[in-house]
Amino acid sequence: MRWQGNRESDNVEDRREDGGMGGGSGGGLPIGGRGLGLGGIVLALVVSWIFGINPLTVLGLLNGGGLPQSAPVATQPAAHRGAPQDEEARFVITILASTEDVWTEQFAQAGKTYEKPTLVLFRGATRTACGAGEAAMGPFYCPGDRKVYIDLSFYDTLRQQLGAPGDFAQAYVIAHEVGHHVQNLLGITGKVDALRARQSEVQVNATSVRVELQADCLAGVWAQHAEARQHWLDQGDVEEALNAASRIGDDALQQAAQGRVVPESFTHGSSRQRVAWFQRGLAQGRISDCDTFSARSL
């Protein structure tokens, strides 16, 4: 992926040098974040034994890359807003800039204004409007402050433990989280939250799957338009993103963890579904193709 030399976003907070968190309290819920229950915790532990991953990392993956409900908010030192100079961070903010360009254009065509999210780089732990964010939880989007959070060490997990290397696999992760921001701006997040309040646990899981698959599709929409604008993909790059989507499918994680698959406990969708919806957005680059909520079959 030929990303160097492209525009870098200035909507970034680099908190990596601040470290540590103080006291405080609060609550909230990132996109996809909710309690896993005992079964989910056991599953996370088993997956961690198989892949050699910190169990909290697996909990974050299974829990929508978010945080436990009512996580304590901590006092966060002031962020450094200057452009990061390390290559990994520059890659991330280059991808963020591309999402800004694509979604600004897409919203404008629909007569709307795209409000750009802020991407927060942190190390270890940080404060969010949705609670205390920890590296072990993986990347997540917090609708409360409209920020995407990522500890770049997650990419080591993606590459080394989950078997999903490559620049475009990493870009897919950012584009998926920005997809949740798009859902928030379109009012989908609020409607889903209201719906979940009236649903059973199984129904909540099924709704969560539709939310996550839509974010995958929106990531595909971004990828189609980004390539048309920048012509930066090399042979095999799209396959990297598809591989990443497949590797974190609920069925793949469950099969590896416990030797069986429990579809009613899915929160993100199967490997086949995640790949299919990313490809659906990628095919024509149309937001209208990403209506997972009206789809009779996922």
Residue, then its C-alpha position, 0 to 999 in steps of 0.5 A: m500500500r503506497w500511503q507515504g506522501n499523502r495528506e495527514s490528518d491534524n485531527v489527532e491527539d497523541r497521548r502516548e507520552d502522558g502515561g498513567m491515569g488518576g482517579g475519577s468516576g463515570g460511565g458510558l458505552p462505546i459502540g458494541g461495548r457491553g458486558l460479556g457474562l461468564g460464558g464470554i469471559v471463559l471464551a476469552l480466556v480459552v482464546s487467550w491460551i490458544f493464541g497467547i494473547n492477553p485475556l483482556t485483549v480477547l475480551g475487548l475483541l469479543n466485546g466490540g473492541g470497547l469497554p466494560q459498562s460503567a468503567p471508571v473515567a480517569t483524569q487525563p493529562a493534556a494531549h500533545r496535538g502536534a503531528p506524530q513523527d513515528e511511521e506507525a502513527r503517521f500511517v494511521i493519521t494518513i488513513l484517517a485523513s483519507t476517511e475524512d476526504v471520502w466521507t466529507e464528499q459522500f455527506a456533501q453529495a447527500g446534502k449533509t455536513y461531515e463532522k470529522p472525528t478525532l483520533v486519540l493515540f494512547r499507550g496503556a490507558t486513557r480517559t474517554a467519555c465512555g469510561a476508562g479506555e485500556a490498550a487491552m480492549g483494542p481499538f474502539y469508537c466512543p460516541g460520547d466524545r466522537k473520538v476513535y481510540i487506539d493503542l498502536s500495540f494492537y497492530d502487533t496483536l493483529r499481525q502476530q497473534l491473529g494472523a492478519p498482517g499488512d498495511f491495508a489490514q491495519a487501514y481496515v481497522i481504522a476505517h471500521e471504527v470511523g464507520h461507527h462514527v458515520q453511523n453516529l452522525l446518521g442517527i443510527t447509533g441512537k436508534v440502535d441504543a433505544l432498540r437494545a433497551r427493549q430487547s432480550e440478550v439474544q436479540v441484543n446480540a443479533t442487533s450488535v451483529r448488524v451494527e458491526l457488519q454495517a461498519d464493515c460495509l462502510a469501511g468497504v465504501w471508504a476503501q472503494h472511494a479512497e482507491a479511486r482518489q489515491h490509487w494507492l493499493d498494490q496487488g494483495d492489499v484488499e486480500e489483507a483486509l479480507n483476511a483481517a475481517s475473516r480472522i476476527g469473525d465470531d465463528a473463527l474465534q469461537q471454533a478456535a476457543q472451544g471447538r464449537v460455534v454458538p451463533e446466538s452469541f455472535t456480536h460481530g458476525s461470522s467470518r463469511q458475513r464480515v468478509a461479504w459485507f466489506q466486499r459489498g461496500l467495496a463493490q460500488g462504494r454506495i452507502s445505500d448498499c450497507d443497510t444491514f438492518s433491512a437485510r433479511s439475510l446477512 
